[in-house]
């Protein structure tokens, strides 16, 4: 019986698991400053000689040279600040110039259609970059149900991530207060370029 259930379940390829892992990592590292364990794990990352691998190696290097307390101060300056941080990591802001606008309402509709909802202990609007990275990772591997088809992934990505995430990651790379997070921004920017190209080349 178990074997039949496994055979019937949609198989997630190794490549898709790696994609989901990177989305999930970006979601975690952008949701809050890393603790010592996550910082140590980041320092242990290694990539190949591709653009993404090079960015990952640079992130690992700066993680190995950084202290979690320093990164926490950096995170606060970037995203919290006095009144507001240097960056506002929300789809609504990047796409309309204002918070809590139509992109957030559209996202909430799409989340409801997929059975997704904001966790009770999370108070950030759902269109923040960390949540969207987490949602994309979840869709790929089917954390909340069946793994999403490439077409469904493409629809979600093109509607909620592609219009602004690359711009946000570029801003994060160049932000005045970015050191560790500049390297995170580089990884995110290159990854968004790869994903955009992959979806562009996928069959409709």
Secondary structure, DSSP 8 states (H G I E B T S, - for coil): -HHHHHHHS----HHHHHHHHHHHHHHHHHHS---HHHHHHHHT----SSHHHHHHHHHHHHHHH--HHHHHHHHHHHHT-SSS-S---BHHHHHHSSSS-HHHHHHHHHHHHTT----TT--S-TTBHHHHHHHHHHHHHTTTSS---HHHHHHHHHHHTTTTHHHHHHHHHH-TT-SHHHHHHHHHHHHHHHHHHHHHHS--
